[in-house]
Amino acid sequence: MQHLNSQMIADAIYELDTKFDAHDVERRVLRKQPIAFANELLRYAQSNDVLRAFSAQFAKYVDSAMNGQIRQTSKVTSANLGGLESECQQWEKLTSPCTASFDVLPIGR
């Protein structure tokens, strides 16, 4: 990610339940950091499915950025940013609060 960072992700996760999914994090980050979020989406403008391409990379980033503070539980189905039900990663908090101790290397394009 170039415009979103691990602190933004940690702040969003802090406000979520113990178990949460990638779509939950996307919605919370969109609400808290709309400009940075929009700039990240624009990076996928050439993709056939901008939201899907972004979402896949975003989930990988969340997993890396919060390594050791969250753990993957399962795949779940929930409403994506486009309002459609789709499968995504669910996590569980291992620490509370989650903190940003470092920024991970950019993932994706």
Steps between C-alpha positions, in 0.01 A plus 500: 500500500627845417238723661376283787736398777508255787392764755185569300427127488568458874268794581222344291542154652491649850138602438391154378380195692743226604416309181483707185545458128675679217181679395457634855851646490443648154181677610658631821813628320283659229305685771811612693740566208287574190765690303779246554252221426388666175861548393566128556195410291624718217813286479278218370319711238628283214367181657190329360354503853647784703336404831594134475861576405533752782331273753733209430811712553350680799434171683861393441619835634283474812634152566862619465459831683335340803719187507498351850208717612227329299461147369307363206198294602308410184352630180158660547240657275401861565399813311790653311541870421285455191215367714526145368560193713846357440752283677779659701744429782387508861745572781501498878682753717779351708591828669298798602559759390675417176786738436712597203857415590632533144389551145516202271635517149250598231296214361349503157550734212 
